[in-house]
């Protein structure tokens, strides 16, 4: 079942000279983790904003094409152009690069409960969702903390918790680790994997750390100049290292080394993780 279907999508911001998105079409199946990579300015963040209706409902511009969201729990379909953002937020959650832009309450629990209270839920249901979001994001025990006092990784996990409490079927994350140190990055990406693999949440992840995308994504979209220029499984995308370099995509060291070893005929194919190196190199050496 496709839970996201994008067809012929183009968008140009008001007063902009060029389109940020150009004739984009793709779909996302229920339960997939789809990674989006590409150089800065390729349209990745703009695409994220179209998936929960912020574009074109809140951010105006020249919008063409369709974005259809299907709630896998009910089968109900929503055209993002015709559906209010608050309604879409119960199906598609959006997490931005900078958690501070999404956090504005005085305590962790108030931050998570804010959206729920706006839905008009009963107190018992608010508390149930609050406890679950705290538990799954590893923030239990920090309920009374002032969000700016949290570490970067904790702040981003709080932003995710606030989205999770809305119980969306799909979560879109726009470079959630771009401002985090390695510890915070590991925390957030570990949580994203948990939500996808163990809780069945469909994930669309924009991430400049291509090593994670190539290791964990089910499919990868490569964007450049507002268009999708490549699409495929991680192993297929990894084969296109030369083209990725030309596009300005930074390749992870494991992929660079892998390609070099294959040139020297020490590997029979490109590998995506360090764990694959020893047995394969040893096998070829014998």
C-alpha positions in Angstrom: 0.0 0.0 0.0 1.3 3.4 -1.0 1.0 5.9 1.9 2.6 8.8 0.0 2.0 9.4 -3.7 3.6 12.4 -5.4 2.8 13.1 -9.0 4.2 15.9 -11.2 5.0 18.1 -8.3 6.6 21.5 -9.0 6.9 24.5 -6.7 8.3 28.0 -6.8 8.4 30.3 -3.8 6.8 33.7 -4.1 9.2 36.2 -5.7 11.7 33.4 -6.5 13.2 33.3 -10.0 13.6 29.5 -10.2 11.5 26.5 -9.2 12.6 24.7 -6.0 10.9 21.5 -7.1 10.6 20.4 -10.7 8.2 17.7 -11.9 8.8 15.3 -9.0 7.0 11.9 -8.9 7.6 9.1 -6.4 5.7 7.0 -3.9 6.4 5.5 -0.4 5.0 2.2 0.7 3.6 1.5 4.2 6.5 0.7 6.6 9.3 1.8 4.3 12.3 3.9 5.4 13.0 6.1 2.4 16.2 8.2 2.5 16.6 11.4 0.6 20.1 12.7 -0.2 21.5 15.5 -2.4 23.6 18.6 -2.3 22.6 21.7 -0.5 19.9 23.7 -2.3 18.6 20.6 -4.2 15.0 21.0 -2.9 15.1 18.4 -0.1 13.7 20.6 2.6 11.0 22.1 0.3 9.9 18.6 -0.6 9.5 17.7 3.1 7.2 20.8 3.6 4.9 19.5 0.8 4.4 16.2 2.5 2.3 17.5 5.4 0.7 20.4 3.6 2.7 23.3 5.0 3.4 23.9 1.3 1.1 25.2 -0.2 -1.4 25.8 2.7 0.9 27.9 4.9 3.8 28.8 2.6 2.4 30.1 -0.6 3.9 29.9 -4.1 3.3 28.4 -7.5 2.3 24.8 -6.8 1.6 22.2 -9.5 0.9 18.5 -9.2 -0.5 16.4 -6.4 0.6 15.0 -3.1 -1.7 12.3 -1.8 -1.4 10.9 1.7 -3.2 7.7 2.7 -3.7 6.8 6.3 -2.9 3.0 6.4 -5.0 2.6 9.5 -8.3 3.7 7.9 -7.5 3.8 4.2 -8.6 7.4 4.0 -6.8 9.6 1.4 -5.9 13.2 1.8 -4.9 15.7 -1.0 -2.5 17.9 0.9 -3.6 20.9 -1.2 -7.2 20.5 0.1 -6.6 19.3 3.7 -5.9 21.6 6.6 -2.4 21.1 8.1 -3.8 20.3 11.7 -5.7 17.4 10.1 -2.7 16.1 8.2 -0.5 16.3 11.3 -2.4 13.4 12.8 -1.2 11.3 9.8 2.1 12.9 8.8 4.5 14.2 11.5 7.3 16.6 10.5 10.6 17.1 12.4 12.8 20.0 11.3 16.6 20.4 11.3 16.7 22.8 14.3 14.7 21.5 17.3 14.6 24.9 18.9 12.3 26.1 16.1 9.8 23.5 17.3 10.2 23.8 21.1 8.5 26.6 22.9 7.0 25.3 26.1 8.4 25.5 29.6 8.8 21.8 30.4 9.3 18.6 28.4 5.9 17.2 29.3 4.2 20.5 28.4 5.9 20.4 25.0 4.7 16.9 24.3 1.2 17.5 25.6 0.7 20.8 23.7 -0.5 19.3 20.4 -2.6 16.7 22.1 -4.5 19.3 24.1 -5.1 21.3 20.9 -6.8 18.1 19.6 -9.3 18.3 22.4 -8.4 14.8 23.7 -9.6 13.7 27.2 -7.0 14.0 30.0 -6.5 10.2 30.3 -5.7 9.9 26.6 -3.3 12.8 26.8 -1.5 11.2 29.7 -1.4 7.8 28.0 0.2 9.3 24.8 2.5 11.4 26.9 3.9 8.5 28.9 4.3 6.4 25.7 6.2 9.2 23.9 8.5 9.7 26.9 9.2 6.0 27.1 9.9 5.3 23.4 12.2 8.4 23.0 14.1 7.7 26.2 13.1 11.0 27.9 11.4 9.4 30.9 12.5 11.1 34.0 13.0 14.5 32.3 9.4 15.5 32.3 10.0 18.7 34.4 13.2 19.8 32.5 13.3 23.1 30.7 13.9 22.2 27.0 16.8 24.6 26.4 18.7 22.9 29.2 18.6 19.6 27.4 21.5 18.4 25.2 21.1 18.7 21.4 20.3 15.1 21.0 17.7 15.2 23.8 16.1 18.3 22.3 15.8 16.6 18.9 14.3 13.5 20.6 11.9 15.8 22.4 10.8 17.3 19.0 10.3 13.7 17.8 8.3 12.8 21.0 6.0 15.8 20.4 5.3 14.5 16.9 5.0 10.9 18.0 2.3 11.8 20.6 0.1 12.8 17.7 0.3 9.1 16.7 1.1 9.7 13.0 1.5 6.8 10.7 4.2 8.6 8.8 7.1 10.7 10.1 9.1 13.1 7.8 12.5 14.2 9.2 14.5 17.0 7.6 18.2 16.5 8.4 17.4 15.9 12.1 21.1 15.4 13.0 22.7 18.3 11.1 23.4 20.3 14.3 24.3 17.4 16.6 27.6 15.9 17.8 28.3 12.2 17.1 26.6 11.2 20.4 23.4 13.1 19.7 23.5 11.9 16.1 23.6 8.3 17.3 20.8 8.9 19.7 18.5 10.4 17.1 19.2 8.0 14.3 18.9 5.0 16.7 15.4 6.3 17.6 14.5 6.7 14.0 15.4 3.0 13.3 13.5 1.9 16.3 10.3 3.7 15.3 10.5 2.2 11.8 11.6 -1.4 12.6 9.8 -2.0 15.8 6.8 0.3 15.7 6.1 0.1 12.0 6.1 3.8 11.4 6.8 4.9 7.8 9.8 7.2 7.7 11.0 9.7 5.1 14.4 10.9 6.2 16.5 13.6 4.7 20.0 13.1 6.0 23.4 14.4 4.9 25.2 11.5 6.6 24.9 9.1 3.7 26.5 6.2 5.6 23.3 5.9 7.7 21.0 6.2 4.6 23.0 3.5 2.7 23.0 1.2 5.7 19.3 1.4 6.9 17.1 2.8 4.1 14.9 0.5 2.1 15.1 2.9 -0.9 17.1 6.1 -1.6 16.1 9.2 -3.6 18.9 11.4 -4.9 17.9 15.0 -5.6 19.7 17.8 -7.6 18.4 21.1 -8.8 14.9 20.5 -7.6 14.5 17.1 -9.3 14.9 13.4 -8.4 17.9 12.3 -10.5 18.3 8.8 -9.1 16.2 6.3 -7.2 16.9 2.8 -6.1 18.0 0.4 -3.3 21.0 1.5 -1.3 23.3 -1.0 -3.1 22.2 0.3 -6.5 22.8 3.9 -5.5 26.2 3.0 -4.0 27.3 1.7 -7.4 26.9 5.3 -8.8 29.7 6.8 -6.7 31.2 8.8 -9.5 27.9 10.4 -10.4 27.2 11.1 -6.7 30.5 12.9 -6.4 29.7 15.0 -9.5 26.4 16.0 -7.9 28.2 17.2 -4.8 27.0 14.3 -2.5 29.6 13.5 0.2 30.3 9.8 0.2 31.0 7.9 3.4 34.6 6.6 3.8 33.4 3.0 3.7 32.0 3.6 0.2 35.2 5.4 -1.0 37.4 2.6 0.3 35.1 -0.1 -1.2 35.2 1.4 -4.7 39.0 1.7 -4.5 39.3 -2.0 -3.4 37.1 -3.1 -6.2 39.2 -1.2 -8.7 42.1 -3.3 -7.4 40.0 -6.4 -7.8 40.1 -7.1 -4.1 36.3 -6.9 -3.9 33.8 -8.3 -6.3 31.1 -5.6 -5.5 30.7 -2.4 -3.5 30.0 -2.9 0.2 28.0 -0.6 2.4 29.3 -1.4 5.9 32.7 -1.9 7.5 31.6 -5.3 8.8 31.5 -6.6 5.2 35.2 -5.9 4.6 37.2 -8.7 6.4 35.5 -11.8 5.0 35.2 -10.5 1.5 38.8 -9.2 1.3 40.1 -12.5 2.8 38.0 -14.5 0.3 39.4 -12.7 -2.7 43.0 -12.8 -1.3 42.9 -16.6 -1.1 
